[in-house]
Every structure is written in C-alpha cells, then in structure tokens.
Amino acid sequence: MDAKREVTIDIHGMGVIEAKAYLLDFLDSSFSDYDSVKVIHGFKGGSALLNMVRNELNSKHVKNKILTLNNGITILVLK
C-alpha cells in the first residue's frame, strides 16, 4: 500500500489571477506525482484567494475539495 503523497502550496501574497494560473499549471504538470495538494490561501486579509480556490478553481485533475476547519487552507484531492 502506497503512502499518501501530499504537497503544500502557499499562495499568500499572490493576486487571484496569478494564483489561479500557478495552481492550474502545477496541477497540469504534477498531478500524477501527488494524491492531494494542501493549498494555503489565508483568509484574514480577505477572501478573494479562498473564494478562487474553493469556488472558481476547476481542473480535470481535482476529484474533490476538502474544506478544513482552518479557513485559510483547502485540500485538493487529486484523481
């Protein structure tokens, strides 16, 4: 049984367009290397990145989005 492989990506300080492009590029190039991606987007400085990751980010490589108890983190479960 393979261990879960998770990578953490911190998009603090990025603009929404930049962060979305970065995440989509990462998913397209690295999705088969990981089971999940922990996205640290924050929320106290505003909810633009949180909303983008949870509501606007669409990728054929994402099977599910897990909304954690920490509103600054979303986990993307990959196919």
DRENKE-915559 format. One record per atom (N, C-alpha, C): residue number from 1; residue in three letters; atom name; x, y, z. Coordinates in Angstrom, 2 decimals. Each point is the difference from the previous one (the first is absolute). Layout:
<NUM; ALA; CA; <X; Y; Z>>
...
//
This chain:
<1; MET; N; <0.85; -1.19; 0.00>>
<1; MET; CA; <-0.85; 1.19; 0.00>>
<1; MET; C; <0.88; 1.24; 0.00>>
<2; ASP; N; <-0.23; 0.88; -0.95>>
<2; ASP; CA; <0.79; 1.23; -0.10>>
<2; ASP; C; <-0.43; 1.01; 1.04>>
<3; ALA; N; <0.97; 0.72; 0.53>>
<3; ALA; CA; <-0.31; 1.08; 0.94>>
<3; ALA; C; <-0.60; 1.17; -0.76>>
<4; LYS; N; <-0.85; 0.73; 0.66>>
<4; LYS; CA; <-0.58; 1.19; -0.61>>
<4; LYS; C; <1.10; 1.01; -0.27>>
<5; ARG; N; <-0.06; 0.59; -1.15>>
<5; ARG; CA; <0.98; 1.01; -0.37>>
<5; ARG; C; <-0.73; 1.32; -0.12>>
<6; GLU; N; <0.36; 0.92; 0.89>>
<6; GLU; CA; <-0.64; 1.31; 0.00>>
<6; GLU; C; <1.08; 1.06; -0.13>>
<7; VAL; N; <-0.30; 1.01; -0.77>>
<7; VAL; CA; <0.91; 1.14; -0.14>>
<7; VAL; C; <-0.75; 1.22; 0.52>>
<8; THR; N; <0.74; 0.94; 0.57>>
<8; THR; CA; <-0.58; 1.24; 0.49>>
<8; THR; C; <0.44; 1.14; -0.89>>
<9; ILE; N; <-0.98; 0.82; -0.40>>
<9; ILE; CA; <0.27; 1.18; -0.82>>
<9; ILE; C; <-0.56; 1.21; 0.73>>
<10; ASP; N; <0.83; 1.00; 0.18>>
<10; ASP; CA; <-0.40; 1.24; 0.68>>
<10; ASP; C; <-0.15; 1.10; -1.04>>
<11; ILE; N; <-1.22; 0.51; -0.16>>
<11; ILE; CA; <-0.24; 1.04; -0.99>>
<11; ILE; C; <-0.25; 1.37; 0.64>>
<12; HIS; N; <0.38; 0.13; 1.29>>
<12; HIS; CA; <-0.10; 1.31; 0.66>>
<12; HIS; C; <0.73; 1.06; -0.81>>
<13; GLY; N; <-0.57; 1.16; -0.07>>
<13; GLY; CA; <0.67; 1.12; -0.65>>
<13; GLY; C; <-0.16; 0.04; -1.51>>
<14; MET; N; <-0.57; -1.05; -0.58>>
<14; MET; CA; <-0.24; 0.00; -1.45>>
<14; MET; C; <-1.34; 0.65; -0.29>>
<15; GLY; N; <-0.12; 0.56; -1.18>>
<15; GLY; CA; <-1.30; 0.46; -0.46>>
<15; GLY; C; <-0.81; -1.21; -0.45>>
<16; VAL; N; <-1.29; 0.17; -0.15>>
<16; VAL; CA; <-0.89; -1.10; -0.35>>
<16; VAL; C; <0.38; -0.60; -1.36>>
<17; ILE; N; <0.23; 0.85; -0.99>>
<17; ILE; CA; <0.33; -0.50; -1.34>>
<17; ILE; C; <1.31; -0.77; 0.02>>
<18; GLU; N; <1.00; 0.57; 0.67>>
<18; GLU; CA; <1.31; -0.65; 0.10>>
<18; GLU; C; <-0.11; -1.33; 0.74>>
<19; ALA; N; <-0.72; -0.03; 1.11>>
<19; ALA; CA; <-0.14; -1.21; 0.80>>
<19; ALA; C; <-0.74; -1.09; -0.76>>
<20; LYS; N; <-1.06; 0.37; -0.71>>
<20; LYS; CA; <-0.77; -0.98; -0.76>>
<20; LYS; C; <0.86; -0.61; -1.12>>
<21; ALA; N; <0.73; 0.84; -0.71>>
<21; ALA; CA; <0.88; -0.49; -1.07>>
<21; ALA; C; <1.08; -0.92; 0.58>>
<22; TYR; N; <0.57; 0.39; 1.13>>
<22; TYR; CA; <1.04; -0.81; 0.65>>
<22; TYR; C; <-0.54; -1.36; 0.39>>
<23; LEU; N; <-1.18; -0.03; 0.63>>
<23; LEU; CA; <-0.58; -1.28; 0.44>>
<23; LEU; C; <-0.37; -0.88; -1.19>>
<24; LEU; N; <-0.61; 0.57; -1.02>>
<24; LEU; CA; <-0.39; -0.79; -1.17>>
<24; LEU; C; <1.23; -0.56; -0.71>>
<25; ASP; N; <1.06; 0.80; -0.11>>
<25; ASP; CA; <1.23; -0.48; -0.62>>
<25; ASP; C; <0.61; -1.13; 0.83>>
<26; PHE; N; <0.02; 0.18; 1.32>>
<26; PHE; CA; <0.53; -1.05; 0.87>>
<26; PHE; C; <-0.79; -1.29; -0.15>>
<27; LEU; N; <-1.32; 0.11; 0.02>>
<27; LEU; CA; <-0.85; -1.19; -0.13>>
<27; LEU; C; <0.21; -0.70; -1.34>>
<28; ASP; N; <0.11; 0.77; -1.06>>
<28; ASP; CA; <0.21; -0.60; -1.32>>
<28; ASP; C; <1.34; -0.71; -0.11>>
<29; SER; N; <1.01; 0.52; 0.67>>
<29; SER; CA; <1.34; -0.57; -0.15>>
<29; SER; C; <0.37; -1.04; 1.06>>
<30; SER; N; <-0.68; 0.02; 1.15>>
<30; SER; CA; <0.44; -0.85; 1.12>>
<30; SER; C; <-1.09; -0.86; 0.62>>
<31; PHE; N; <-1.21; -0.02; -0.59>>
<31; PHE; CA; <-1.11; -0.68; 0.66>>
<31; PHE; C; <0.29; -1.47; 0.27>>
<32; SER; N; <0.74; -0.67; -0.86>>
<32; SER; CA; <0.22; -1.44; 0.19>>
<32; SER; C; <1.02; -0.29; 1.10>>
<33; ASP; N; <0.72; 1.01; 0.46>>
<33; ASP; CA; <1.00; -0.20; 1.04>>
<33; ASP; C; <-0.58; 0.03; 1.41>>
<34; TYR; N; <-1.24; 0.47; 0.15>>
<34; TYR; CA; <-0.58; 0.21; 1.33>>
<34; TYR; C; <-1.44; -0.50; 0.06>>
<35; ASP; N; <-0.41; -0.32; 1.22>>
<35; ASP; CA; <-1.39; -0.38; 0.26>>
<35; ASP; C; <-0.84; 1.21; 0.37>>
<36; SER; N; <0.66; 1.00; 0.58>>
<36; SER; CA; <-0.73; 1.20; 0.41>>
<36; SER; C; <0.94; 1.20; 0.07>>
<37; VAL; N; <-0.63; 1.17; -0.06>>
<37; VAL; CA; <0.74; 1.26; 0.10>>
<37; VAL; C; <-0.64; 0.82; 1.11>>
<38; LYS; N; <0.79; 0.35; 1.01>>
<38; LYS; CA; <-0.47; 0.88; 1.06>>
<38; LYS; C; <0.31; 1.42; -0.44>>
<39; VAL; N; <-1.04; 0.78; -0.24>>
<39; VAL; CA; <0.16; 1.37; -0.47>>
<39; VAL; C; <-0.21; 0.95; 1.17>>
<40; ILE; N; <1.04; 0.74; 0.33>>
<40; ILE; CA; <-0.08; 1.01; 1.05>>
<40; ILE; C; <-0.29; 1.33; -0.69>>
<41; HIS; N; <-1.21; 0.48; 0.16>>
<41; HIS; CA; <-0.42; 1.22; -0.67>>
<41; HIS; C; <-0.31; 1.13; 0.97>>
<42; GLY; N; <-0.12; -0.33; 1.27>>
<42; GLY; CA; <-0.33; 1.01; 0.99>>
<42; GLY; C; <-1.44; 0.45; -0.13>>
<43; PHE; N; <-0.43; 0.85; 0.96>>
<43; PHE; CA; <-1.35; 0.56; -0.07>>
<43; PHE; C; <-0.15; 1.26; 0.82>>
<44; LYS; N; <0.92; 0.25; 0.90>>
<44; LYS; CA; <-0.15; 1.18; 0.86>>
<44; LYS; C; <0.25; 1.30; -0.75>>
<45; GLY; N; <0.82; -0.05; -1.05>>
<45; GLY; CA; <0.29; 1.20; -0.77>>
<45; GLY; C; <-1.02; 0.24; -1.11>>
<46; GLY; N; <-1.01; -0.84; -0.07>>
<46; GLY; CA; <-1.01; 0.08; -1.04>>
<46; GLY; C; <-0.32; -1.39; -0.50>>
<47; SER; N; <-1.11; -0.12; -0.69>>
<47; SER; CA; <-0.46; -1.33; -0.39>>
<47; SER; C; <0.15; -0.28; -1.50>>
<48; ALA; N; <0.69; 0.84; -0.74>>
<48; ALA; CA; <0.11; -0.17; -1.45>>
<48; ALA; C; <0.68; -1.32; -0.37>>
<49; LEU; N; <1.13; -0.32; 0.64>>
<49; LEU; CA; <0.70; -1.24; -0.31>>
<49; LEU; C; <-0.79; -1.21; 0.49>>
<50; LEU; N; <-0.59; 0.11; 1.16>>
<50; LEU; CA; <-0.84; -1.07; 0.53>>
<50; LEU; C; <-1.13; -0.31; -0.98>>
<51; ASN; N; <-0.70; 1.03; -0.46>>
<51; ASN; CA; <-1.10; -0.19; -0.95>>
<51; ASN; C; <0.47; -0.59; -1.32>>
<52; MET; N; <1.15; 0.44; -0.47>>
<52; MET; CA; <0.52; -0.52; -1.26>>
<52; MET; C; <0.28; -1.49; 0.12>>
<53; VAL; N; <0.69; -0.41; 1.06>>
<53; VAL; CA; <0.35; -1.41; 0.16>>
<53; VAL; C; <-1.25; -0.85; 0.21>>
<54; ARG; N; <-0.89; 0.45; 0.85>>
<54; ARG; CA; <-1.17; -0.82; 0.35>>
<54; ARG; C; <-1.13; 0.05; -1.01>>
<55; ASN; N; <-0.15; 1.11; -0.72>>
<55; ASN; CA; <-1.17; 0.16; -0.87>>
<55; ASN; C; <0.31; 0.13; -1.48>>
<56; GLU; N; <1.16; 0.54; -0.35>>
<56; GLU; CA; <0.28; 0.31; -1.40>>
<56; GLU; C; <1.04; -0.91; -0.65>>
<57; LEU; N; <0.84; -0.65; 0.81>>
<57; LEU; CA; <1.06; -0.84; -0.55>>
<57; LEU; C; <-0.60; -1.30; -0.52>>
<58; ASN; N; <0.08; -0.20; -1.30>>
<58; ASN; CA; <-0.49; -1.22; -0.62>>
<58; ASN; C; <1.14; -0.65; -0.76>>
<59; SER; N; <0.27; -1.24; 0.34>>
<59; SER; CA; <1.05; -0.75; -0.69>>
<59; SER; C; <-0.48; -1.44; -0.16>>
<60; LYS; N; <0.31; -0.58; -1.14>>
<60; LYS; CA; <-0.37; -1.39; -0.25>>
<60; LYS; C; <0.75; -0.95; 0.93>>
<61; HIS; N; <1.02; 0.49; 0.70>>
<61; HIS; CA; <0.81; -0.84; 0.87>>
<61; HIS; C; <-0.51; -0.02; 1.44>>
<62; VAL; N; <-0.94; 0.88; 0.33>>
<62; VAL; CA; <-0.51; 0.09; 1.37>>
<62; VAL; C; <-1.28; -0.82; 0.12>>
<63; LYS; N; <0.05; -0.97; 0.92>>
<63; LYS; CA; <-1.16; -0.86; 0.24>>
<63; LYS; C; <-0.93; 0.61; 1.03>>
<64; ASN; N; <0.58; 0.64; 1.01>>
<64; ASN; CA; <-0.79; 0.52; 1.11>>
<64; ASN; C; <0.78; 1.12; 0.68>>
<65; LYS; N; <-0.73; 0.88; 0.65>>
<65; LYS; CA; <0.61; 1.07; 0.80>>
<65; LYS; C; <-0.45; -0.20; 1.44>>
<66; ILE; N; <0.96; -0.04; 0.91>>
<66; ILE; CA; <-0.30; -0.16; 1.42>>
<66; ILE; C; <0.16; 1.36; 0.67>>
<67; LEU; N; <-1.08; 0.48; 0.58>>
<67; LEU; CA; <0.01; 1.25; 0.74>>
<67; LEU; C; <0.39; -0.33; 1.43>>
<68; THR; N; <1.15; 0.45; 0.42>>
<68; THR; CA; <0.51; -0.35; 1.32>>
<68; THR; C; <-0.58; 0.91; 1.07>>
<69; LEU; N; <0.23; -0.36; 1.25>>
<69; LEU; CA; <-0.43; 0.85; 1.11>>
<69; LEU; C; <0.77; 1.31; 0.03>>
<70; ASN; N; <1.18; 0.00; -0.58>>
<70; ASN; CA; <0.78; 1.23; -0.16>>
<70; ASN; C; <-0.45; 0.64; -1.30>>
<71; ASN; N; <-0.71; 1.12; 0.06>>
<71; ASN; CA; <-0.52; 0.64; -1.21>>
<71; ASN; C; <1.08; 0.50; -0.95>>
<72; GLY; N; <1.23; -0.02; 0.41>>
<72; GLY; CA; <1.10; 0.44; -0.86>>
<72; GLY; C; <0.62; -1.11; -0.82>>
<73; ILE; N; <-0.56; -1.22; 0.11>>
<73; ILE; CA; <0.56; -1.16; -0.71>>
<73; ILE; C; <-1.12; -0.77; -0.68>>
<74; THR; N; <0.25; -0.42; -1.23>>
<74; THR; CA; <-0.89; -0.89; -0.73>>
<74; THR; C; <0.86; -1.14; -0.55>>
<75; ILE; N; <-0.50; -1.21; 0.09>>
<75; ILE; CA; <0.72; -1.15; -0.52>>
<75; ILE; C; <-0.67; -0.44; -1.30>>
<76; LEU; N; <0.80; -0.11; -1.03>>
<76; LEU; CA; <-0.47; -0.48; -1.29>>
<76; LEU; C; <0.36; -1.48; -0.11>>
<77; VAL; N; <-1.00; -0.86; -0.09>>
<77; VAL; CA; <0.22; -1.43; -0.18>>
<77; VAL; C; <0.06; -0.25; -1.50>>
<78; LEU; N; <1.10; -0.63; -0.42>>
<78; LEU; CA; <0.23; -0.18; -1.43>>
<78; LEU; C; <-0.46; -1.38; -0.48>>
<79; LYS; N; <-0.30; -0.06; -1.29>>
<79; LYS; CA; <-0.45; -1.26; -0.62>>
<79; LYS; C; <1.15; -0.94; -0.21>>
//
